[in-house]
Amino acid sequence: MLIKFSGQDNILDSKPFIDDEVQFNLLHLIRESKSPLLYMNENRNVIIGQSTLKHPAWIWTLKEIENEDIEKLKKDFIELYKDVDALTFVARPDIAVTLAEYYYANTKMKYHAHLQMESFKCSQIIEPKSIQGFLRKAVMNDISVISEFLSGFIYDCFGKKTSSEEQRETAKAYIESGNLYVWSNNDEVISMANIAHCARRHARLNAVYTKPYMRGKGFGAMIVSGISKIILNENKIPVLYADLSNPASNKAYKNVGFIECGKVTQVVFEGK
């Protein structure tokens, strides 16, 4: 049986969850939602969180979870989502497969593993090789290039083609947040990265992107390193998720001090 709890409860600030909170960092964003859907099981070794039913569910399970609790989770999962028309969820790779197969067997909704990611954190920076340019916050004069970067980022990550014009409002919002940074050299913006969310102990980076013809030259590592220093100076730990299909970027993160904290798999059910 699942038990509801609120984002103000200390469940996500207590063991055993905090041992895995880098891997499941999005649950901290979910808890801050207006009316989050948060559940745990009686043994506190399962947590399910969603901002709304339309958003992806994040499912944390204790690494050493017993088979009996997995069987209960499968039934609870079906009960929780039996009436939805579509579903996306994120979990440890083995749990993702188990739940996906069980849900399919009971609903016949087709699914696919949409994304496989590694979580990273950086407690100490390894200084990257010096390159030309400097780190600065994005300003509104950068909106055209940021729009182009976002279009490229979406294509690289999701294979979805969008125009820079379609991304202009998103670019504006990123810039206005004050959390978007760029690496600039000779008046050219080469890379971008964003501080997407600050939780109590961590700050999560996303939207790391470098112009295609400038890749492999250290610009991505440099901007991530620079922003991570800012985060560390604020007494938080920088964290990020990296697509496992992009080993080059994963290596770049490791080169500046990020360490692996566990994989997650995103599963998408395509609807009834």
C-alpha positions in Angstrom: 0.0 0.0 0.0 1.3 3.5 -0.9 1.2 6.3 1.6 0.9 9.9 0.5 3.3 12.5 1.9 4.0 16.2 1.3 6.9 18.1 -0.1 7.4 19.7 3.3 7.9 16.3 5.0 11.5 15.2 5.7 11.3 11.9 3.7 13.5 13.3 0.9 16.0 14.7 3.4 16.5 11.5 5.4 18.1 8.1 5.0 17.9 5.9 3.0 16.8 8.3 0.2 19.5 10.9 0.6 22.2 8.2 -0.2 20.7 8.2 -3.7 19.5 11.8 -4.0 22.0 12.7 -6.8 20.7 9.8 -8.9 17.1 10.8 -8.2 17.6 14.6 -7.9 14.5 15.4 -9.9 12.4 14.4 -6.9 13.6 17.5 -5.1 12.2 19.6 -8.0 8.9 17.6 -7.9 8.5 18.2 -4.2 8.5 22.0 -4.8 5.6 21.7 -7.3 2.3 23.4 -6.5 0.5 20.1 -5.8 3.0 17.3 -6.1 1.9 13.7 -6.1 4.3 12.0 -3.6 4.0 8.4 -2.3 6.1 6.0 -0.3 5.5 2.4 0.7 5.2 1.3 4.4 8.9 0.3 4.6 10.1 3.6 3.1 12.2 1.8 0.5 10.0 3.0 -2.4 9.2 6.7 -3.3 7.1 7.8 -6.3 6.9 11.4 -7.3 5.2 13.5 -10.0 4.6 17.2 -10.5 1.3 16.3 -12.2 0.0 13.2 -13.9 1.1 14.7 -17.2 4.7 14.9 -16.1 7.2 12.0 -15.8 7.0 10.0 -12.6 10.3 9.4 -10.8 10.5 6.2 -8.9 13.2 5.7 -6.3 13.8 2.2 -4.9 16.3 1.1 -2.3 19.3 -0.5 -4.1 18.9 -3.6 -1.9 15.1 -3.7 -2.1 13.6 -7.1 -1.3 11.7 -9.1 -3.9 8.6 -9.0 -1.7 8.6 -5.2 -1.9 9.2 -5.2 -5.6 6.1 -7.4 -6.0 4.1 -5.0 -4.0 5.5 -2.1 -6.0 4.3 -3.7 -9.3 0.8 -4.0 -8.0 0.8 -0.5 -6.5 2.2 0.9 -9.8 -0.7 -0.7 -11.7 -3.3 0.6 -9.2 -1.8 4.1 -9.3 -1.8 4.4 -13.1 -4.5 2.1 -14.2 -6.7 4.9 -15.7 -4.1 7.1 -17.4 -4.0 7.4 -21.2 -0.2 7.8 -21.4 2.7 7.4 -19.0 6.3 8.3 -18.7 8.5 7.2 -15.7 12.1 7.1 -14.6 13.7 4.4 -12.4 16.8 2.4 -11.9 17.4 0.3 -15.1 16.4 -3.0 -13.6 13.3 -1.6 -11.9 12.3 0.2 -15.1 12.3 -3.0 -17.0 10.4 -4.9 -14.3 7.6 -2.2 -14.1 7.4 -1.7 -17.8 6.9 -5.4 -18.5 4.4 -5.8 -15.8 2.4 -2.6 -16.8 2.4 -3.8 -20.4 1.2 -7.3 -19.4 -1.8 -5.7 -17.6 -2.6 -2.8 -20.0 -1.2 -3.8 -23.4 0.1 -0.3 -23.8 3.2 -0.3 -26.0 6.4 1.2 -24.5 10.0 1.9 -25.2 13.1 2.9 -23.3 13.3 6.5 -24.3 16.4 7.6 -22.5 19.2 6.1 -20.5 21.2 8.5 -18.3 24.1 8.5 -15.9 23.9 10.9 -12.9 27.0 12.8 -11.9 28.2 15.0 -9.0 31.3 17.1 -8.5 32.7 17.8 -5.0 36.1 19.0 -6.3 37.0 20.6 -9.6 39.8 19.2 -11.7 41.1 22.3 -13.5 40.7 21.8 -17.3 43.2 22.9 -19.8 43.1 26.7 -20.3 41.4 27.9 -23.5 40.6 31.3 -24.9 37.5 33.1 -23.8 35.6 33.7 -20.6 32.5 32.7 -18.7 29.6 35.2 -18.3 25.9 35.2 -17.8 23.8 35.2 -20.9 22.1 38.6 -21.8 19.2 39.5 -24.0 21.6 40.4 -26.8 22.4 36.6 -27.0 18.8 35.6 -27.6 19.3 34.7 -31.3 22.3 32.4 -30.7 20.7 30.9 -27.6 17.6 30.1 -29.6 19.8 28.3 -32.2 21.6 26.5 -29.4 18.3 25.3 -27.9 17.1 24.1 -31.3 20.4 22.1 -31.7 20.3 20.8 -28.1 16.7 19.4 -28.6 17.8 17.7 -31.8 20.9 16.2 -30.3 19.0 14.9 -27.2 15.7 13.9 -28.6 16.1 13.8 -32.4 13.3 16.4 -32.7 13.7 19.2 -35.3 12.7 22.7 -34.2 13.5 26.1 -35.6 15.4 28.7 -33.6 12.3 30.9 -33.9 10.3 28.3 -32.1 12.8 28.3 -29.3 12.9 32.1 -29.0 10.5 32.4 -26.0 12.3 29.6 -24.2 15.6 31.3 -24.8 14.1 34.5 -23.4 13.0 32.7 -20.3 16.4 31.0 -19.8 18.1 34.4 -20.1 15.7 36.2 -17.8 16.2 33.5 -15.1 19.7 34.7 -14.6 20.9 31.1 -14.4 22.1 30.7 -18.0 25.8 31.0 -18.7 27.8 31.2 -21.9 31.4 30.8 -22.9 32.4 33.7 -25.1 35.5 34.4 -27.1 36.2 37.3 -29.5 32.5 38.3 -29.3 31.4 34.8 -30.3 29.2 32.7 -28.0 30.6 29.2 -28.2 28.9 27.2 -25.4 26.1 27.4 -23.0 25.0 25.7 -19.8 22.2 26.3 -17.3 21.7 26.0 -13.6 18.3 24.4 -13.9 17.4 23.9 -10.2 18.9 24.5 -6.7 17.8 22.0 -4.0 19.0 22.1 -0.4 22.3 20.4 -1.0 22.7 20.3 -4.8 22.4 22.5 -7.9 21.6 20.7 -11.1 23.0 21.7 -14.5 21.4 21.1 -17.8 21.3 22.4 -21.4 25.0 22.0 -21.9 25.7 22.7 -25.5 28.6 23.7 -27.7 28.6 24.8 -31.4 29.1 21.7 -33.5 32.2 22.9 -35.2 33.8 23.9 -31.9 33.3 20.6 -30.2 36.2 18.5 -28.9 38.2 21.6 -28.0 37.4 21.7 -24.3 34.7 24.4 -24.4 32.0 22.2 -22.9 34.4 21.1 -20.1 35.4 24.7 -19.4 31.9 26.1 -19.1 30.7 23.2 -16.8 33.8 23.7 -14.7 33.3 27.4 -14.4 29.7 27.1 -13.4 30.5 24.3 -11.0 32.9 26.6 -9.2 30.2 29.1 -8.7 27.9 26.4 -7.2 30.6 25.1 -4.9 31.3 28.6 -3.7 27.6 28.7 -2.7 28.2 25.6 -0.6 26.2 23.3 -2.9 27.3 20.3 -4.9 26.9 20.5 -8.7 25.0 17.6 -10.3 23.9 16.7 -13.8 22.4 13.9 -15.9 24.2 12.8 -19.1 22.8 10.7 -21.9 24.6 7.4 -22.1 24.5 7.6 -25.9 26.9 10.5 -25.8 30.1 9.1 -24.3 32.2 12.1 -25.4 30.3 14.5 -23.1 30.4 12.0 -20.3 34.1 11.8 -20.5 34.4 15.6 -20.5 32.4 15.8 -17.3 34.7 13.2 -15.7 37.8 15.1 -16.8 36.7 18.1 -14.7 35.9 16.1 -11.6 32.4 14.7 -12.0 31.9 11.2 -10.7 29.2 8.7 -11.6 26.4 8.3 -9.1 24.1 5.8 -10.8 22.1 5.2 -13.9 18.4 5.7 -14.6 16.2 4.7 -17.5 13.2 6.7 -18.8 10.3 4.6 -20.1 7.5 6.0 -22.3 4.2 4.3 -22.8 2.7 5.5 -26.0 -1.0 5.7 -24.9 -4.0 3.5 -25.3 
